[in-house]
Amino acid sequence: MQFWSLIQLLNVDYYITLSFTSLDSNAKNMSLNMVYNHAMVQHFDFDLQGVNGNARAGIFSTPHGSILTPTFAPVGTQAAVKGVTPDQLNDINTQIVLANTYHLYLRPGDELIAELGGLHKFMNWNKPILTDSGGFQVFSLGEINEITDQGVTFQSHIDGSHHIFTPEKAIMIQENLGADIIMCFDECPEPYERSYNEIALARTHAWAERCKIAQNRDDQALFGIVQGGIFPDLRAQSAKFISDLDFPGNAIGGLSVGEKKSEMLDIIDVVNQYLPENKPRYLMGVGTPLDIVQGVIRGIDLFDCVNPTRLARHKAAFTKYDRINISRKIYEKDSSPLVEDCSCYTCQNFSKAYLRHLVKANELLAPTLLSIHNLHILIDLTSKLRASILDGSIDDFAKTYLKNAQLNGVNL
């Protein structure tokens, strides 16, 4: 009866269910897991359209549309990309946005969002959404009382109230939110302490298994997360373990958290040796122009980061290779755009001098215009990288980009 109920829930063909009657208990479990996996990924094909070296161009299909990779996902922590409307996100060709499980659980509450029709309807975004599991925020924002193999007890950064996150609860919250891509609950430790990274890694792996069991919805792709600090052997171990769980996609977590840039790139190289080629690869929390180029040539398909909008709120704008502080006096009479050949709304309509004026006057328009520009720089860059992969010129593109970055003072 349990098998039949689950099969009904997953809408799997009745013919397949008949095979369970002739199998022993272990075989039943194995076959059920295979059916479960098939049902869970039925909406989430990843089609690699081109591979050039390690760089990949693909299409990841979701219930709310296809994602052309590589691409960058703007972060809408509290169901809003700060200072930017959904229409403005569409204008810069945003394909997917990220929302935060921890924040939305605390306010306004995942059950309320579900009651109001889910996250897509709530924030009026009809393209794909990704929600992280809340793990990073639990460890970085909440005052942690206790971490156990069962889960994490923490205090809210809003009102000090006590809460517990377990793998099962993280999945339940994300199912209430209703994003297209959801993440396993993981532990993100400091990158340099090996002994604790070993403990956290074992916990992350056990939690990934529990997340997979806890998932009920077949219209959400659950991604596993590779951890292991800056230790290549731990990262390789984690990549193999997470790959064997056969998620629809896989993420690399625990980077850009204080390690050296060279260490981050070395870890990406290690991990991508073991992640399956037929699944999308998501580098979590990484998003500068240079990082995106370096990631794509190493085989990364998806990026996210708060940098573009956070920098905009702190008077900074991306150039092609680095960033500038628009409040500097040298821009007071500068009639040129932020980037000469940039096609974003900001650069097509406003000068550095005007943007400096807005910043100095504390006008609310300033971070909006800077956010539009910064997000456009990253999304447009991924589009150009994709085109160069498809036409076979990614090596030349990357070499030219990295050379020009150095000429512009960027430390590679």
PyMOL commands that set and color helices and strands:
alter all, ss='L'
color gray80, all
select helices_A, chain A and resi 2-10+14-22+25-40+86-91+101-106+110-115+119-123+135-140+167-177+194-214+232-244+261-272+289-296+307-313+329-331+345-349+352-360+365-390+394-407
alter helices_A, ss='H'
color red, helices_A
select strands_A, chain A and resi 46-52+55-62+65-69+71-74+97-100+129-132+143-147+152-155+162-165+181-183+221-226+249-252+281-283+302-305+316-318+323-325
alter strands_A, ss='S'
color yellow, strands_A
deselect
rebuild
show_as cartoon
